[in-house]
């Protein structure tokens, strides 16, 4: 990557963070309801350990990053899936790894996978490894979700009791549930900017929908978690997950800040709600977390 490209990517990430209110501690002046949130364990439900062509961090540095930030579980995906294989196979103490099968070999697949018959071949070749808990994260928008390939993926997930991790707009989420009304879907980024009332409507309409909050805008304001999002978290405390979305190298470099920002607004929530979002919802969806060489 050239220096100029690194600068552009860093600038883009900064602009996104500014737009979504995820930069400095937004509620530094507000009372903290739950100081324990600053040290509680976190489950990272949107983690990419991409190997294109090699990983930005070696495996030992990745595992140390998790340990240093008390990230005790990860929903692991990668492009290609070799990065996920490495996390699953890593020896010694490590987080609880929940592997998802990503239907991409290279970055260009993001825009073509849903119309490419090779997608199902990739999934069918990878799935026999025996440890995948879901398919995704995949990018899917609008009525592209009506494709035959998407239908085959959803039906494969239904047959094998897999979750789906969808980076999607409302229309695509609706189309996925139209194929399988009992699907279990993690909504990556929770629509980025969908109003809180729309998020509430989707959660009420689809019991199998869980909202993942990486890059999600509007959660915090000048006084901490906004009133509308606090109401939403208290109404649906069992329907949210956190995620780092380490899609580019800079997200790995900023990992402590990303996790730290989550802790800051989790501390603005009642303890029971914060614990569910930080960790317990993941245990309900994927767990319980294993014992042994995995950190508890």
C-alpha positions in Angstrom: 0.0 0.0 0.0 1.4 3.4 -0.9 1.8 6.2 1.6 -0.8 8.3 -0.3 -3.3 5.4 -0.1 -2.7 5.0 3.6 -3.3 8.7 4.2 -6.6 8.5 2.2 -7.8 5.5 4.1 -7.0 7.0 7.4 -8.8 10.2 6.4 -11.8 8.2 5.4 -11.9 6.2 8.6 -11.6 9.5 10.6 -14.5 11.1 8.7 -16.7 8.0 9.3 -15.9 8.1 13.0 -16.7 11.8 13.2 -20.0 11.2 11.3 -21.0 8.4 13.6 -20.0 10.0 16.9 -17.3 7.4 17.7 -14.3 9.6 18.3 -13.6 11.3 21.7 -15.5 10.3 24.8 -18.9 11.9 24.2 -20.1 11.6 27.7 -17.0 12.7 29.6 -19.1 15.2 31.6 -22.1 12.9 32.3 -22.6 10.7 35.4 -21.4 7.1 34.9 -24.0 4.6 35.8 -21.7 1.6 35.5 -18.0 2.0 36.1 -17.5 -1.8 35.9 -18.1 -1.5 32.2 -14.7 -0.1 31.8 -13.1 -3.5 32.5 -15.8 -6.0 31.7 -15.1 -8.7 29.0 -16.1 -7.9 25.5 -17.2 -10.2 22.7 -16.2 -8.8 19.3 -18.9 -9.8 16.9 -17.4 -8.3 13.7 -13.8 -9.4 13.4 -11.9 -9.8 10.1 -8.4 -11.4 10.1 -7.8 -10.8 6.3 -4.9 -12.4 4.5 -4.6 -10.3 1.3 -1.8 -11.2 0.6 -0.6 -11.5 4.3 -2.1 -10.5 7.6 -1.3 -7.0 8.9 -0.6 -8.4 12.4 1.1 -11.8 13.0 -1.1 -14.2 14.9 0.8 -13.8 18.2 0.2 -10.0 18.1 -3.4 -10.4 17.3 -3.9 -12.7 20.3 -2.0 -10.2 22.5 -4.3 -7.4 21.2 -7.3 -9.3 22.3 -5.8 -10.1 25.8 -4.7 -6.5 26.3 -8.3 -5.3 25.7 -10.1 -8.0 27.6 -11.7 -9.2 24.4 -12.6 -12.8 25.4 -14.6 -13.8 22.3 -14.6 -13.1 18.6 -16.9 -13.8 15.7 -14.1 -14.5 13.2 -14.2 -14.1 9.5 -11.5 -13.5 6.9 -10.9 -13.0 3.2 -9.9 -15.7 2.2 -11.0 -18.0 5.0 -7.4 -18.9 5.8 -7.3 -16.2 8.5 -10.2 -17.8 10.3 -8.5 -21.2 10.0 -5.4 -19.7 11.7 -7.5 -18.2 14.6 -9.3 -21.5 15.2 -6.1 -23.5 15.2 -4.0 -21.1 17.3 -2.5 -22.9 20.3 -2.4 -21.8 23.9 -4.6 -19.3 25.6 -6.8 -17.3 23.2 -10.3 -15.9 23.0 -13.4 -18.0 22.3 -13.4 -18.2 18.5 -16.8 -18.4 16.8 -15.9 -18.9 13.1 -18.1 -17.8 10.2 -17.6 -18.8 6.6 -17.1 -15.8 4.4 -18.2 -16.3 0.8 -15.3 -14.3 -0.6 -11.9 -15.2 -1.9 -10.7 -11.7 -2.9 -12.1 -8.2 -2.2 -13.7 -8.0 -5.6 -16.1 -10.8 -4.6 -17.9 -8.2 -2.4 -19.8 -6.9 -5.4 -20.3 -10.1 -7.4 -20.8 -13.0 -4.9 -24.6 -12.9 -5.0 -24.7 -13.5 -8.8 -21.8 -15.9 -9.0 -22.5 -19.7 -9.0 -18.9 -20.2 -7.6 -20.2 -18.9 -4.3 -22.0 -22.1 -3.4 -19.0 -24.1 -4.5 -16.8 -22.2 -2.1 -19.3 -22.7 0.7 -19.7 -26.4 0.0 -15.9 -26.8 0.0 -15.3 -24.9 3.2 -18.2 -26.1 5.3 -16.9 -29.7 5.9 -14.3 -28.3 8.2 -17.0 -28.8 10.7 -16.6 -25.7 12.9 -18.5 -22.9 11.2 -21.4 -21.3 13.0 -22.6 -19.0 10.3 -22.1 -17.5 6.8 -20.8 -13.9 6.4 -20.1 -11.2 6.7 -21.4 -10.6 3.2 -22.5 -7.4 1.5 -26.0 -7.3 0.0 -28.2 -4.5 -0.8 -31.7 -3.9 -2.2 -33.3 -6.4 -4.6 -29.9 -8.0 -5.3 -31.1 -10.2 -2.4 -33.6 -11.8 -4.8 -30.9 -13.6 -6.7 -30.9 -17.4 -6.9 -27.5 -17.6 -5.3 -28.7 -15.7 -2.3 -31.7 -18.0 -2.0 -29.3 -21.0 -2.1 -27.1 -19.5 0.6 -30.1 -18.8 2.9 -31.5 -22.3 2.4 -28.0 -23.8 3.0 -27.9 -21.9 6.3 -31.3 -23.1 7.2 -30.5 -26.7 6.5 -27.3 -26.6 8.6 -28.7 -24.3 11.3 -26.2 -21.5 10.5 -26.6 -17.8 11.2 -26.2 -15.2 8.5 -24.1 -12.0 9.0 -25.4 -9.4 6.6 -24.0 -6.0 5.7 -27.3 -4.9 4.3 -30.0 -2.3 4.0 -33.5 -2.8 5.2 -34.7 -4.1 1.8 -32.1 -6.8 1.7 -32.8 -7.9 5.3 -36.5 -8.2 4.4 -35.7 -10.3 1.4 -33.5 -12.6 3.4 -36.3 -13.2 5.9 -38.7 -13.7 3.0 -36.7 -16.7 2.0 -36.6 -18.1 5.5 -38.8 -16.3 8.1 -37.1 -18.3 10.9 -33.6 -17.2 9.8 -31.1 -16.0 12.4 -29.4 -12.9 11.0 -26.8 -10.6 12.5 -27.4 -7.1 11.0 -23.9 -5.7 10.5 -23.7 -2.0 11.4 -27.5 -2.0 12.1 -28.1 -0.1 8.9 -25.4 2.5 9.7 -27.8 5.4 9.9 -31.3 3.9 10.1 -33.3 5.9 12.8 -33.7 4.2 16.1 -37.4 3.8 15.6 -36.8 1.9 12.4 -34.3 -0.3 14.2 -37.0 -1.0 16.8 -39.5 -1.8 14.1 -37.1 -4.3 12.5 -36.3 -6.0 15.8 -40.0 -6.3 16.7 -40.9 -7.6 13.2 -38.1 -10.2 13.0 -37.3 -12.1 16.3 -34.3 -13.8 14.6 -32.6 -10.4 13.9 -29.7 -9.3 16.1 -28.2 -5.8 15.6 -24.4 -5.4 15.5 -23.1 -1.9 16.2 -19.8 -1.4 14.4 -19.7 2.0 12.6 -23.2 2.6 13.8 -24.1 6.3 14.0 -26.3 8.2 16.4 -25.7 6.2 19.6 -24.0 8.9 21.6 -24.4 12.6 21.8 -23.0 15.4 23.9 -24.4 13.9 27.2 -23.6 10.2 26.5 -25.9 7.6 25.1 -28.8 9.4 23.5 -32.3 9.1 25.0 -33.7 7.2 22.0 -30.9 4.7 22.0 -31.0 4.2 25.7 -34.6 3.4 25.4 -33.9 1.0 22.5 -31.2 -0.8 24.5 -33.4 -1.1 27.5 -36.3 -2.4 25.4 -34.2 -4.9 23.5 -31.1 -5.6 25.7 -30.8 -9.1 24.3 -30.7 -8.1 20.6 -27.4 -6.1 20.3 -23.7 -7.0 19.8 -20.5 -5.0 19.5 -17.9 -5.3 16.7 -14.6 -3.8 15.7 -14.9 -4.4 11.9 -11.1 -4.7 11.3 -11.7 -4.5 7.5 -8.5 -2.4 6.9 -5.1 -2.4 8.6 -5.9 0.9 10.3 -8.7 -0.7 12.3 -6.2 -3.1 13.8 -3.9 -0.2 14.7 -6.9 1.6 16.4 -8.2 -1.5 18.1 -7.7 -0.3 21.7 -9.5 2.9 20.9 -12.4 1.1 19.2 -12.9 -1.1 22.2 -12.4 1.7 24.6 -15.1 3.8 23.0 -17.5 1.0 23.4 -16.7 0.8 27.1 -17.2 4.5 27.5 -20.8 4.4 26.4 -21.5 1.0 27.9 -20.7 2.7 31.2 -23.6 5.0 30.6 -26.1 2.1 30.6 -27.5 0.1 33.5 -25.1 -2.8 34.4 -27.4 -5.6 33.4 -28.0 -4.0 29.9 -24.3 -3.3 29.4 -23.3 -6.9 30.3 -25.8 -8.3 27.8 -24.5 -6.1 25.0 -20.9 -6.6 25.9 -20.8 -10.4 26.3 -23.9 -12.3 27.4 -25.9 -11.9 24.1 -23.0 -13.7 22.4 -23.2 -16.5 24.9 -26.9 -16.8 24.2 -26.4 -16.9 20.5 -23.2 -19.1 20.2 -22.4 -20.4 23.7 -21.8 -21.2 26.3 -18.1 -20.2 25.8 -15.9 -23.3 26.0 -13.4 -23.9 28.8 -9.9 -25.2 28.5 -7.3 -23.1 26.6 -9.9 -20.4 25.8 -10.0 -17.5 28.3 -13.3 -17.6 30.3 
